[in-house]
Amino acid sequence: MRIRLATPDELPLLQAVERAAGEPFRAVGMVEIADDEPPELGVLDTFRRAGRAWVVEENAGVVAYLVAEPVDGSLHIEQVSVHPDAARRGVGRALIAYAQEYANEHGLDALTLTTFTEVPWNAPYYERLGFTVLGEAELTPGLRKVRAHEGELGLDRWPRVCMRKPLTD
């Protein structure tokens, strides 16, 4: 497994990984999430040009990706997707560890993300990785903005939370 910055020509592969990673949501009654379109190429390229679009390459193919951006002194994981064929092998964990190293190197104090509470590979998974749920009063202005945008997209149809993992050197 090799983690590295995505290249411009790989951005469509990130979209394909996202579509495949969405399929398991059908089994938990979240068809709209499974059918949701991945980020547009221009959005993915913005993360790539900022140096925050990482892929996992295995056997000369991209099997996962993570995009992130600084939000209020933390590195906010905007999306992490693992192709189902590469699931349950530590690929997501490795990507999050890579993002944590990036955050440490850039003086950020935590990782944050938003996720579904009742999906086994979402909030329960992140809890196992050391993330904790933030209460409403703990949300920073930037995280409130992220959550408001997600609400506009209809993601609040299902229980959803912000989570945070403090970083150590």
N, C-alpha and C positions, 0 to 999 in steps of 0.2 A: 504494500500500500504506500502510495506516494501522495503527499499533500503539497499543492503548489497553487500559485495564482492562475486563474482561468485565462485562456487566450481568447482573442476576439472571435476566432472561428469556432470556438467551443460553446459559445453562448446558446446556440440552438440545442446543443446536447444538454445543457442545464434545464432548458424547458422540457425536454423529453424525460429527464430524470424526475422533474417535478410532476409531470403528468402521471408517470408510473407510480411515484410515491403517493399520489392521491388516491389511487385505486382502492387500497385497503379501507378507506373511509366509507365505501359503499356497505361494507359488512357491519358497520356500526350505525347505519341509518343516516349517514351524512352525505347523501348523493350530491348535494350542491357543492360540497367541498371537493369531492372526487371530480366533478365536472368543471370546477373553477379553472380558468386559464392561468398559466404561469405568468410571472412578470414579463413585460415586453422586453425585447432585445435591448432597446435603448436604456431601460431601467437597469438591466443587468450590466450593461456596459458602463454605466455611471459608477456602480460598485467596483467593477473591474479597474477602471481608470483611477479610482481612489485607492487601489491596492487592497480592497476588502471583499474580493470574490474568489474564494478558494475552492478547489476541486480535489476530490480523491480520485486518483488514477490507479486502476488495477488492470493488469493484463492489457495494457495499451488502450484502455477505455475509461471514460469518466463514469463513475458509479454513484457519486454523491457531490453535493456542493453546499456551501454556506456563504451567505452574504450578510454583512453587518455594517453598522455606522455608529459613530459616537453620538450618544444622547445623554446630556447632563452629566458628563464626567464618567460615564460607563460605556462599554461597548455593547450596543443593542443588536442582538442576533435577529435580523429581519426575517431570514428564512434559512432553514437547514432541511435538506431533503436527501434521502438515501433511496436508491433504487431498491425495490423489494428483493431482487436477486442478490443484493449485497447486505441485506438486513441481518441483524442479530450476530454480527461479527466484529462489533466495536468500531465501525466506520464513523457513525455519528459521534460517538464518544471521542474519537481521535480528532475529528473536525472541531469539536467544542474545545478540546484541549489546545488545539492550534490557535483558535480564536483567543483563548485565555492568554497564551504566550504573547500574541500580538498586543492585547490590551495591556499586559504588564510592561512590555517594551515601550508603549506609548503613554505610560503614566495614567492609565485609566484605572478606576478603583473597583470595578465590578463588571460582570456580564449580566445583561438583562434580556428578557424575551417575553413574548406573550404566547399563550398556548391554551388549548382546550383542556378543561379539568377532567372530563370523563372519558378520555381516549387513552387507553393503556400506554401507548407509545408517545404520549404527550406529557402532561403534567406529572403523572407518576414516574415516568422515565427521568424527567429533569430533576425531580426530587432525589432520585437515586444518585444523580450526578452532583448533588450539593446545592441545588437551587432551592429557594424558599419562596412561598407565595407572599406577595406584598399586599397589605391592606390598602384600602382606598386612601387613607391619610398618609401612607408612605410613598405614594406615586409622585414622582417629580413632574414638573410642568411638561417636559418632553414626553414622558411616558403617558401622561394624560392626553397629549396630542395624538400619540400613536393609537391609544385606545379609542379616542373619538373617531379617528379615521377608520379603524376596524369596524366600529359601529355603523358608520356610513356605508361600508361595504357589505353589511349584513352578517358579519361574523358573530355578532352577539346573539344570534338565534340559539346558540349552544353555550353552556357555561364556559367562561373564558377568564383567565387571570394573567396578571403580570407576575413574573418571577425574577429573582435576583440571586446571583452568586458572588459574594465578595471575593476579591482576589488577594493572593499573597504572593510575595516574591519568591 
